Amino acid sequence: MPTRLVLWLLSPLARLAGGIARRLIRLAGFSADASPFARALSEEEIRAIIAGSTVDAMPEGKKEMLSSVFEIGATKSARL
């Protein structure tokens, strides 16, 4: 089956499951907006996660690469 057809056939089921989940969350007294993942992390929070990760979780090369992304962003925003 082509992928688009499968997506078209299953999308109503996915919406139904999402709606049921939202209603169950509300019935339990929670808010879907109260999730800690509902907001974006600040640059400082991301830097703290990178700095606190172990070598097994994130090799030093990747830590340096992620840190350089912030430096590139700071350089571009400083030019504007």
Number of C-alpha atoms within 10 A of each C-alpha: 5 6 8 9 10 10 11 10 11 11 12 11 11 12 11 11 12 12 12 12 13 15 15 12 13 12 10 9 9 13 12 14 9 9 9 9 9 9 9 9 11 9 10 9 11 15 15 11 12 18 14 11 13 11 11 7 9 13 11 15 10 12 16 12 11 14 15 12 11 14 12 11 10 11 11 10 9 8 6 5
